[in-house]
Amino acid sequence: MTRIRIRQAAELLGVSDDTVRRWIDNGSLLAQKDDSGRMAVDGAALAEFARAHAAASPDLLGSGSSARNRFTGIVTGIVSDTVMSQVELQCGPFRVVSLMSSEAVRDLGLEPGKIAVAVVKSTTVIVETPVETS
C-alpha cells in the first residue's frame, strides 16, 4: 500500500499542507501514522479524493472537443524565429511548452500575460514512477 505524506499530498493536489490537514481533521480525507510516526494518506484514497474533488478546467474556447487534457494558464514566454515559435504557459503548478508556427502565434495574438488553454490530444503519454529508496 502506497502511503503519501501530507506535504506531498498537498503538492499533488495543488493546495497547502494546512488544507490537507483540515480535510483530515473534518474527516474528508483519512490519514494514519506511517512507520516513522508521521501522518500519511493512503495513495488509493488520495487518488479517489483527487478525482472526486477535481475542478473542471474552465472552457475558455466555448466549443466541444474530444481532447480531455486541457490546461488553462497564462503565457509566460515566447521564442520565435521566422518560421517556428516556442510558447510557454504556466498552468497552475505545471509548465507546458508548445511548438507551433510563428504564423499561429500571430493569428492567436499570443503574448506574455495572455490567458490561453493548452489542449493535449495524444496517443502517446509516457508515465514514469519515482525510484523508491529503502
N, C-alpha and C positions, 0 to 999 in steps of 0.2 A: 504494500500500500504506500503510495507516494504521500509524503507529508510536506506541506508548504508553510513556511514560517510567515508570520503576519506581515513583515516588511515586504517580502517577495510577493505575497498575495496582493498587497496594496499596489505594488508596481504593475502586476499583471492586470489588475482591474482599473488602473489609472486613477486611483484615489489615494488619500492619505492613510497612514498607519492608524490614525485616530478613527477614521471612518470604519475601517475593518474592525477595530476594537469595539466600536459602538454596535456594529452588526452582530458581533459575537455576544456582547452584553445583552442585547434585546432579543437574542435567540434566532435572528435571521440567518446566521451562519454558525455552524457548530465547530468548535475547536477543542483540542485536548493537548495536554503536555506531551512533548516529544521525549526522546531518550535523554536529552540534555536538560530537561525541565522547562523548556520554553514552550509557549503556546504555538500550536501549529494546526493548520486546517487540512483535512483530507483532500487530496488532489481531485478525486472524482466529485466530491461535494462542491468544491470550489468551481469546477467546470460547469456543474449544473446550475449553481448560483449565478455564474457569469452569463450563461445563456439566458436564464430567466430574467435577468436584470439588465440585459444589453439594451442600450438606447438605439433606436433606428437612426441610421445616418440621414441627415436632412436631405431631402430630394430637391436640390437646387436646380436640377435640369428640367423638372416638370414633365418628364416623359418616362415611358416604360422602358425597361431594359432587361435582357436576360442575364446580364452581369450581376453577380451578387456581392462582389468585393468592391465596395465604394468607400473611399476615404475623403471626407471633406476636410479641407485645410487652407492654408494661406501660402501663396507663392513666396518663397524666401530667396530665390536666386535663379538667374537665367544666364547661361553662357551660350552665345550664338556665333556662328560664322555665316557665310553667305548661303549655305545650304541647310545645315542642321543646327539644332539647339538642344541644350540640356536644361530641363526645367526641374527645379527642386521645390517640393512642397513640404511643409511641416503639418502633419495631420495628427493632432493630439501629440502623443509621445513618439509618433512614427515619422521618420524621414522617408519620403517617397520621391524617387528620381525618375523622370521620363525623358526619353529621347524622341524628338519629333522634328519635323521640318521647321525651318525658320519662318516659312510662309504660314504654317499653322499657328505659330506663336503670335505673329502679327494679326492673323484673322481672328484669333480668340481674344486679342487685346491683353495677353498675359504680361504682367509686370510684377515686380516685388510688391507685396501688400495686397494683391488681388486675391479674393476668395475663389477657389476652384475645387473641383471634385476629380480625384484620380479614380478612374474606373478600370478595374483589372479583370480581364477575361482571358483565362489561360488554361490550357490542358496540362501544363507542366507547373506544378507547385512543389518546391523542394522543402521537405520537412527535416529539421535537424533536432537532435536532442543533446543536452549538455553532457559532458563527461562526468560520471559520478565518481567521487573520490571517497575513499574509506576514512 
